Amino acid sequence: MKTIKKAKLASKFIGLIFFLFAFSYANAQVLTNKKTDLNKPEAQIQEDVLWSVKAYRPDDNLLKIKAIDKAGNVYDVKAIQDSPDTKILNVKVLFKNKVLPIKLIAKDNEMYYPAKAIDENGNLLEIKAITEDGTYLDVKGIRKTGNIIHMRAITSDSDFYNIVAVSPKGKVNTVKGVKMIDADEESVINGVSIFAHLKAISQK
């Protein structure tokens, strides 16, 4: 009888270990670099949740938004939730085990404000929406209202897609450029002049 009980306990323990392994493997929407401030109570330590960033319009499919370097390598673009508050999220590029900022830069003589990721050396990565046939669409700020710049993916026919961030649970924020100050130059990052920041903002 004792042997049977021990076998049952061992079976339950193995089952629990398998469940925990499967859960951690399947939870692909959570960043592996967790917060490590051990001075915080356990309840306050929050894993970073990745929201997918997409181009959207009602009459078409959702399009992926990606960052592309000069060599043609493609990287994921995500909105990053680092606390329970989802009203304003940073939008970043996951780049070779690093996280790069995405900013709107000065448009100079262009019609719209380009969205670019910036690496530690000041190199710029293009931000593009990708259609089902592999066509790249520019992602730019097309219009400024107050301190908000409205973001769109733009086709060759000048059709627009809205840019949204979608959580693993289906919550949707709108991706917009945000200015913190009135001056044209918001800041300088790694030698690049910044016009505005890119955020995923709740509309509620």
NORPEQUI-V855557 format. One record per pair of residues at least 24 apart in sequence whose ideal C-beta (glycine too) atoms are under 10 Angstrom apart, sorted by the first residue. I is the first residue (numbers start at 1). J is the second residue. If there is no record, write none. Layout:
i	j
I	J
I	J
//
This chain:
i	j
27	168
28	168
29	78
29	81
29	167
29	168
29	169
30	81
30	168
31	78
31	80
31	81
31	82
31	94
31	99
32	97
33	97
33	99
35	82
35	83
44	83
44	84
46	81
46	82
46	83
46	84
46	85
47	81
47	82
48	78
48	80
48	81
48	82
48	83
48	99
49	78
49	79
49	80
49	81
49	82
49	83
49	84
49	86
49	89
49	167
49	168
49	169
50	76
50	78
50	79
50	80
50	81
50	92
50	94
50	165
50	167
50	168
51	78
51	79
51	80
51	81
51	86
51	89
51	91
51	164
51	165
51	166
51	167
51	168
51	169
51	171
51	172
51	173
51	175
51	200
52	76
52	77
52	78
52	79
52	164
52	165
52	166
52	167
52	168
53	77
53	78
53	79
53	89
53	91
53	92
53	93
53	102
53	127
53	129
53	139
53	163
53	164
53	165
53	166
53	173
53	175
53	198
53	200
54	129
54	153
54	161
54	162
54	163
54	164
54	165
54	166
54	172
54	175
55	128
55	129
55	130
55	131
55	137
55	139
55	151
55	152
55	153
55	154
55	155
55	160
55	161
55	162
55	163
55	164
55	175
56	129
56	153
56	161
56	162
56	163
56	164
56	166
56	172
56	174
57	152
57	153
57	159
57	160
57	161
57	162
58	162
59	159
60	131
60	132
60	155
60	159
60	161
61	131
61	132
62	129
62	161
62	164
62	166
63	128
63	129
63	130
63	131
63	132
63	135
63	137
63	153
63	161
63	163
64	128
64	129
64	130
64	131
64	132
65	91
65	93
65	102
65	115
65	127
65	128
65	129
65	130
65	137
65	139
65	151
65	153
65	161
65	163
65	164
65	165
65	175
66	93
66	125
66	126
66	127
66	128
66	129
66	130
66	136
66	139
67	92
67	93
67	94
67	95
67	100
67	102
67	115
67	116
67	117
67	119
67	124
67	125
67	126
67	127
67	128
67	139
68	93
68	117
68	125
68	126
68	127
68	128
68	130
68	136
69	93
69	95
69	96
69	117
69	119
69	123
69	124
69	125
69	126
70	123
70	124
70	125
70	126
73	125
74	125
74	128
74	130
74	136
75	100
75	117
75	125
75	127
77	102
77	115
77	117
77	125
77	127
77	128
77	129
77	139
77	163
77	165
77	175
77	198
78	165
78	200
79	164
79	165
79	166
79	167
79	173
79	175
79	198
79	199
79	200
79	201
80	165
80	200
81	165
81	167
81	168
81	171
81	173
81	200
85	202
86	165
86	167
86	169
86	171
86	173
86	200
86	201
86	202
86	204
87	173
87	199
87	200
87	201
87	202
87	203
87	204
88	173
88	176
88	178
88	197
88	199
88	200
88	201
88	202
89	165
89	167
89	173
89	175
89	198
89	199
89	200
89	201
89	202
90	197
90	198
90	199
90	200
91	115
91	117
91	127
91	151
91	163
91	165
91	173
91	175
91	176
91	177
91	197
91	198
91	199
91	200
92	117
92	198
93	117
93	118
93	119
93	125
93	127
95	119
95	120
95	125
100	125
100	189
100	190
101	189
101	190
101	192
101	194
101	197
101	198
102	127
102	139
102	175
102	177
102	197
102	198
102	199
103	127
103	177
103	186
103	187
103	189
103	192
103	193
103	194
103	195
103	196
103	197
103	198
104	139
104	140
104	141
104	144
104	149
104	151
104	176
104	177
104	178
104	179
104	186
104	194
104	195
104	196
104	197
104	198
105	141
105	185
105	186
105	189
105	192
105	193
105	194
105	195
105	196
106	184
106	185
106	186
106	192
106	193
106	194
106	195
106	196
107	140
107	141
107	184
107	195
110	138
110	140
111	140
111	142
111	154
111	158
112	138
112	139
112	140
112	141
112	142
112	143
112	149
112	151
112	152
112	154
113	140
113	141
113	142
113	143
113	144
113	149
113	150
113	151
113	177
113	195
113	196
114	138
114	139
114	140
114	141
114	195
115	139
115	140
115	141
115	149
115	151
115	153
115	163
115	175
115	177
115	196
115	198
116	192
116	194
116	198
117	198
118	189
118	190
118	191
118	192
118	194
119	189
119	190
119	192
120	189
120	190
121	190
121	191
122	188
122	189
122	190
122	191
122	192
123	190
123	191
123	192
124	190
124	192
127	151
127	153
127	163
127	198
128	153
129	153
129	154
129	155
129	161
129	163
131	155
131	161
137	161
139	163
139	175
139	198
140	177
141	176
141	177
141	195
141	196
141	198
142	177
143	177
144	177
144	179
144	195
144	196
145	176
146	179
147	176
147	177
147	178
147	179
147	180
147	181
147	182
147	196
148	174
148	176
148	177
148	178
148	179
148	196
148	199
148	201
149	176
149	177
149	178
149	179
149	195
149	196
149	197
149	198
150	174
150	175
150	176
150	177
151	175
151	176
151	177
151	196
151	198
151	199
163	198
163	200
164	200
164	203
165	199
165	200
165	201
165	202
166	200
167	200
171	202
171	204
172	200
172	202
172	203
173	199
173	200
173	201
173	202
173	203
173	204
174	199
174	200
174	201
174	202
174	203
175	199
175	200
175	201
176	200
176	201
176	203
//
